[in-house]
């Protein structure tokens, strides 16, 4: 199998554009690795490329779930690995693009998927409603500090899942997370911006989403039925709060920008811990050429460890 090219990193760094450029140059097809872009109708708030913006490149695993459904990493792995096999059979190159770290890892690495228990999950979700996600995060921190460090205290869904797995297996949730070992051969290219530039890009993105009709999009989704996972996505949760009167329009926009900044920091932390990611400056005028050089060297077996890259990456704290 040809090496999968994975374009990763924080939101608003230009991953989609680089993915198209690489697929065009390599005779490739794009596989989505953004959890929220799996949903039909969630277009503006996820910055999903319209068909006419995809450069004629086939894109896979966009619009495969209805918004009332809950995305599953296990289901994604099955679907995405099938797409990789189909792309390989067509003689094309797979270019995975996305910022959902767990989905990228499920695509590329060996990963266990412990079972579920509806009663345990329901009990935990009831506790979230009664006690708040921070209380359960503190509980997770006490029994599995490694898992708690990688899950934000607001991320109720992942906190519940971690505690559910611990209850079912008797082992730390972190023991079921993937190691940094490829099951699917790949080269990961990370895009990075300095903090000030990324914050400016996020503000511009949020303004563009509002001007393109994010509020109307959310109203339509609510009328059709918006599930727990989709309704908590950044941008969507804030507009829902605006529509129910909890936030003013200005507060909703500001909260969306703040939430997107938090998401970017979280993504950078996730991908920054993966020593296999080769980082590039998203503002480099020779970005595409540098990315293609990484792919060529990876194909030839001459690409050294990411830690040996000549230019260290910036962090979002800089």
C-alpha positions in Angstrom: 0.0 0.0 0.0 1.2 3.5 -0.8 1.9 5.7 2.2 -1.2 7.6 3.2 -0.5 11.4 3.3 -2.2 12.9 6.4 -2.5 16.7 6.7 -3.2 17.5 10.3 -3.1 20.4 12.8 -5.3 23.1 14.4 -8.4 24.5 12.8 -8.0 27.5 10.4 -4.5 26.7 9.3 -5.4 25.8 5.7 -5.4 22.0 5.9 -8.2 21.6 3.3 -6.4 23.8 0.7 -3.1 21.9 1.2 -4.9 18.6 1.0 -6.3 19.5 -2.4 -3.0 20.8 -3.7 -1.3 17.5 -2.6 -4.0 15.3 -4.0 -3.8 17.2 -7.3 0.0 16.8 -7.5 0.0 13.1 -6.4 -3.0 11.8 -8.3 -4.9 11.5 -5.0 -8.3 11.5 -3.4 -9.1 13.2 -0.1 -10.4 11.3 3.0 -12.1 13.5 5.6 -10.7 13.1 9.1 -12.9 15.9 10.7 -15.6 14.5 13.0 -18.1 17.3 12.4 -17.7 17.3 8.6 -19.2 13.8 8.6 -22.6 15.4 9.1 -25.0 16.3 6.4 -26.1 20.0 6.5 -23.3 21.1 8.9 -21.5 23.0 6.2 -20.9 26.6 7.2 -20.0 26.0 10.8 -17.5 23.3 9.9 -15.9 25.3 7.0 -16.7 22.3 4.8 -15.5 22.9 1.2 -18.4 23.2 -1.3 -18.2 20.8 -4.2 -17.0 23.6 -6.5 -14.2 24.4 -4.1 -12.7 20.9 -4.2 -10.7 21.3 -7.3 -12.2 18.3 -9.0 -10.7 16.0 -6.4 -12.9 13.2 -5.0 -13.6 13.7 -1.4 -14.8 10.8 0.8 -16.6 10.6 4.2 -18.2 14.0 4.0 -22.0 14.1 4.6 -22.3 10.4 5.7 -24.3 11.0 9.0 -27.6 12.8 9.7 -27.2 15.5 12.4 -29.4 13.5 14.9 -26.9 10.6 14.8 -23.8 10.4 17.1 -20.4 10.0 15.4 -18.5 6.9 16.4 -14.7 6.6 16.2 -15.1 2.8 15.7 -17.6 3.3 12.8 -15.3 5.9 11.3 -12.3 3.6 11.4 -14.2 0.9 9.5 -15.5 3.3 6.9 -12.3 5.2 6.5 -10.1 2.0 6.2 -12.5 0.8 3.5 -12.1 4.1 1.6 -8.3 3.7 1.8 -8.5 0.2 0.3 -10.8 1.4 -2.5 -8.5 4.4 -3.3 -5.5 2.1 -3.4 -7.4 -0.3 -5.7 -8.0 2.5 -8.1 -4.3 3.3 -8.2 -4.8 6.6 -6.5 -3.1 8.2 -3.5 -5.1 8.7 -0.2 -4.7 12.1 1.4 -6.4 12.3 4.8 -7.2 15.8 6.0 -8.6 16.8 9.3 -8.0 18.1 12.8 -9.9 15.5 14.9 -7.0 13.8 16.5 -8.7 10.7 17.7 -10.1 10.1 14.2 -6.7 10.5 12.6 -5.2 8.1 15.1 -8.1 5.6 14.5 -7.4 5.8 10.8 -3.7 5.3 11.0 -2.9 3.5 14.2 -3.9 0.3 16.0 -6.7 1.2 18.4 -9.0 -0.8 20.7 -12.7 -0.1 21.0 -14.1 -1.5 24.3 -17.8 -2.3 24.3 -20.6 -0.1 25.5 -23.1 -0.5 28.3 -26.3 1.6 27.8 -27.2 1.5 31.5 -23.7 2.7 32.7 -23.6 5.4 30.0 -27.1 6.6 30.9 -26.2 6.8 34.6 -23.1 8.8 33.8 -24.9 11.2 31.5 -27.6 11.7 34.1 -24.8 12.7 36.5 -23.4 15.1 34.0 -26.8 16.8 33.9 -27.1 16.9 37.6 -23.5 17.6 38.7 -21.8 19.1 35.6 -19.0 17.8 33.5 -16.3 19.3 35.7 -17.3 17.1 38.6 -17.0 13.9 36.5 -13.7 15.2 35.1 -12.4 15.5 38.6 -13.5 11.9 39.2 -11.7 10.8 36.0 -8.6 12.7 37.1 -8.5 10.7 40.3 -8.7 7.3 38.6 -6.9 8.0 35.3 -4.9 11.3 35.3 -3.4 10.5 31.9 -6.8 10.3 30.3 -8.0 13.4 32.2 -5.0 15.4 31.0 -6.1 14.7 27.4 -9.8 15.4 27.8 -11.0 18.9 28.6 -13.4 19.4 31.5 -16.1 20.7 29.2 -16.0 17.6 26.9 -18.8 15.7 28.6 -19.1 13.0 25.9 -15.5 11.9 26.1 -15.5 12.1 30.0 -18.5 9.8 30.0 -16.9 7.4 27.6 -13.7 7.3 29.6 -15.5 6.6 32.8 -17.7 4.0 31.0 -14.7 2.1 29.7 -13.1 2.2 33.1 -16.2 0.8 34.7 -16.5 -2.0 32.0 -12.9 -3.1 31.8 -11.5 -2.3 35.2 -8.5 -0.7 33.4 -7.5 2.9 32.9 -9.2 4.4 29.8 -5.8 5.6 28.6 -4.7 1.9 28.3 -7.1 1.6 25.3 -5.8 4.7 23.5 -3.6 4.2 20.5 0.2 4.2 20.7 2.3 6.2 18.3 2.8 3.2 16.0 1.3 3.1 12.5 -0.9 0.2 11.5 -1.5 2.0 8.2 1.8 3.3 6.7 1.6 7.1 6.5 3.5 10.4 6.5 1.9 13.1 8.7 2.3 16.8 7.7 1.3 19.3 10.4 0.4 22.9 9.7 1.2 25.5 12.3 0.6 29.3 12.7 2.0 31.6 15.3 -0.7 32.4 17.9 -1.5 35.9 16.8 -1.9 35.0 13.2 -4.1 32.0 14.0 -6.3 34.1 16.3 -6.8 36.6 13.4 -7.7 33.8 11.1 -10.2 32.4 13.6 -11.8 35.8 14.0 -12.1 36.1 10.2 -13.5 32.6 9.9 -16.2 33.3 12.5 -17.2 36.5 10.7 -17.4 34.7 7.4 -19.5 32.0 8.9 -22.0 34.5 10.2 -22.1 36.4 6.8 -22.6 33.1 5.0 -25.7 32.3 7.1 -24.6 30.1 10.0 -27.7 31.2 12.0 -30.0 30.1 9.2 -28.1 26.8 8.9 -28.6 26.1 12.6 -32.3 27.0 12.5 -32.8 24.5 9.7 -30.8 21.8 11.5 -32.9 22.3 14.7 -36.1 22.0 12.8 -34.9 18.7 11.3 -33.5 17.4 14.6 -30.1 18.1 16.0 -28.5 15.3 18.1 -26.3 15.6 21.2 -23.0 15.4 19.4 -23.8 17.9 16.6 -25.5 20.4 18.9 -22.3 20.6 21.1 -20.0 21.5 18.2 -18.3 24.8 18.3 -20.4 27.4 16.6 -23.5 25.3 16.7 -23.8 25.3 20.5 -23.4 29.0 20.6 -26.0 29.7 18.0 -28.4 27.3 19.7 -27.8 29.3 22.9 -28.5 32.5 21.0 -31.7 31.2 19.5 -33.0 30.1 22.9 -32.2 33.6 24.4 -29.3 32.5 26.6 -26.8 34.6 24.5 -27.1 37.8 22.5 -25.9 37.7 18.9 -22.7 39.5 19.8 -22.1 37.2 22.8 -22.7 34.2 20.5 -20.2 35.4 18.0 -17.6 36.1 20.7 -18.2 32.8 22.3 -17.8 31.0 19.0 -14.4 32.7 18.4 -13.3 31.9 22.0 -14.4 28.3 21.6 -12.6 27.9 18.3 -9.4 29.3 19.9 -9.7 26.7 22.7 -10.3 24.0 20.1 -7.1 25.1 18.2 -5.1 24.9 21.4 -6.5 21.4 22.2 -5.7 20.2 18.6 -2.2 21.6 18.8 -1.7 19.8 22.1 -2.9 16.5 20.7 -0.9 16.6 17.5 2.1 18.2 19.2 2.4 15.1 21.4 2.8 12.9 18.3 6.5 12.8 17.5 5.8 11.5 13.9 4.3 14.7 12.7 6.5 16.8 10.4 5.6 20.5 11.0 5.5 23.1 8.3 4.8 26.9 8.5 1.3 27.4 7.1 2.4 30.9 5.9 5.4 29.6 3.9 5.1 30.7 0.3 6.7 27.4 -0.7 4.4 25.3 1.5 3.2 22.9 -1.2 6.7 22.3 -2.5 8.0 21.6 1.0 5.1 19.2 1.7 5.7 17.4 -1.6 9.3 17.1 -0.7 8.4 15.4 2.6 6.1 13.0 0.8 8.8 12.2 -1.8 11.4 11.5 0.9 8.9 9.4 2.9 8.2 7.3 -0.3 11.9 6.9 -0.9 12.5 5.8 2.7 14.9 8.7 3.3 12.7 10.9 5.6 14.2 11.0 9.0 12.3 11.3 12.3 10.2 14.4 12.7 12.5 15.4 15.6 15.3 15.7 13.2 13.5 18.3 11.0 15.8 21.4 10.6 13.2 24.0 11.5 11.5 23.4 14.9 7.8 24.1 14.9 6.2 27.0 16.6 3.8 26.4 19.4 0.5 28.1 19.8 1.8 29.7 22.9 4.4 31.7 21.0 
